[in-house]
Amino acid sequence: MVSQSSSWQYNITQVSEITQLSKQVIRKWEERYQLVQPKRLENGHRVYSEDDLQQFLKVRNLSLQGYSIKQAVLKIRQQQLNNENLPVCTEEEMNEYTKYLLHYGETCNESEINRILHQATHILGLEKFLSSVVIPFLREVGTRWENNEWTEDQESVATMVIRDYLVQIRRNYYCHEDAPLLMCACLPGEYHEVPLHILMLQAMINGWRAFLVGSSPATGTIEALVTQLQPKVVLLSAITTIPFVLHPDIIQRLDEFAAKHPSIRFYIGGAGALEHLKSNSTNSIAVVANINDILKGKK
């Protein structure tokens, strides 16, 4: 199972931290089962690729499902024989994950929701998992809540589990220290932070570091952290219009603050922000609806 990636970026300590496997287990799986073949540096130290890291995660996931390590390795090898990469799922198959999540969300079964999330992540990969599972699931949850098909408890549990799972992924995602920093913040009075967790992971996949200020921070907190961290990009979010009702001058204040930091790109997005800015304008904060516009530096 030789990695085809040319990007050798993880040492064994980093692999251990990300996979939650001990160094002893990593060496054992590598040597006994030929799971991966890491590159050796001149000093003899191992370095692993992203593909190697994913192999460890897949075997670990299967072992948690009850497979022996040998069975897990054989299963992955068989998948590779059937396809050069991971099995490519059809849209119908991808939707099955969403259906299962909705089923378990209906009964507030947190453990089963987490199990499906783990399974979908390892089978689809993070990028496809976000776009084909998480986003459709959250949209459907919102629709069902708005139509009174789901109670507030059902919506709250489903959203909470997704949020916690995305936070866990982000904390274990390796980013280069010199990668550009994306700082995200809800506006004061805005508590819907899950969209920002998704956006941060999408940015990290594309080589960014990401920092979340959190839900409903004080305006001064946002300004202080921007001054301290000096991010390349600041993304402000308002899913509702509540921030603008509670703080009528919030956009003007942040727009004036952004003008004092010309080296930092400021953006604002979310349904509430878009609605508010139909009748209000900004000079130094760009309105954005697509994460790619931010990552590519478009205004």
ZIFENQUI-V502082 format. One line per field, one symbol per residue. ss: DSSP state (h for helix, s for strand, l for the rest). phi: phi as a letter, one per 40 degrees, with the letter a starting at -180 (. if undefined). psi: psi as a letter, one per 30 degrees, with the letter a starting at -180 (. if undefined). A space follows every 50 residues. Layout:
ss->???
phi->???
psi->???
This chain:
ss->lllllllsssshhhhhhhhlllhhhhhhhhhhllllllsslllllssssh hhhhhhhhhhhhhhllllhhhhhhhhhhhhhhllllllllhhhhhhhhhh hhhhhhlllhhhhhhhhhhhhhhhlhhhhhhhhhhhhhhhhhhhhhllll lhhhhhhhhhhhhhhhhhhhhhllllllllsssssslllllllhhhhhhh hhhhhlllssssllllllhhhhhhhhhhhlllsssssllllhhhhhlllh hhhhhhhhhlllllssssslhhhhhhllllllllssslllhhhhhllll
phi->.cccccbcbbcccccccccgbccccdccccccbfcabccbcccgccbbcc ccdcccccccccccchccccccccccccccccacbcdcccdccccccccc ccccccbfccccccccccccccccgcccdccbbccccccccccccccgcb ccccccccccccdcccccccccccbcccccbbbbaccdgbbcbddccccc ccccdcgbcbbbchcfccdccdcccccccfccbbbbbacbcddcccbdbc ccccccccccbccbcbbbahdcccccccbbbbbbbccbbbdcccccgcb
psi->ikkfkgjjfklfeeeeeefgkleeeeeeeeeeghelilkklegfkkklle eeeeeeeeeeeeefffkleeeeeeeeeeeeefkealkkkleeeefeeeee eeefeeghieeeeeeeeeeeefefleeeeeefeeeeeeeeeeeeeeggfk leeeeeeeeeeeeeeeeeeefgkkkkfgkkkkkkkllkfkfjfeeeeeee eeeeeggllkkkelkhlkeeeeeeeeeefhlekkjkkjelgeefeeifge eeeeeeeeffiffkkklklleeeeeegeglllefkkkkfkeeeeffgk.
